[in-house]
Amino acid sequence: MPVVTIQMEKGRPLEMKRALADAVTTAVAGALDVPPDWVTLIIDEVERENWAVGGRLQLDKLGPGYGRAGVDDATSGR
């Protein structure tokens, strides 16, 4: 039984996570030739204040709304 863990910043909508779960399950089941019911996916969401890239917190780098539905990413400070 394959177990896949995806770590990502918190804030994506539920429908996006459903689509991710479907796509990852399909890809892993196909690549490993196992039934989709054998694939487990764990989505580990991390607050932006607890995630840093290049020495900068994502909260400071991208802003609090980056990646969320309905938020203009161009104004996020990227």
Sequence and secondary structure as in RCSB ss.txt:
>XXXX:A:sequence
MPVVTIQMEKGRPLEMKRALADAVTTAVAGALDVPPDWVTLIIDEVERENWAVGGRLQLDKLGPGYGRAGVDDAT
SGR
>XXXX:A:secstr
  EEEEEEES   HHHHHHHHHHHHHHHHHHHT  GGG EEEEEEE GGG EETTEEHHHHH TTTTSTT  GGG
S  
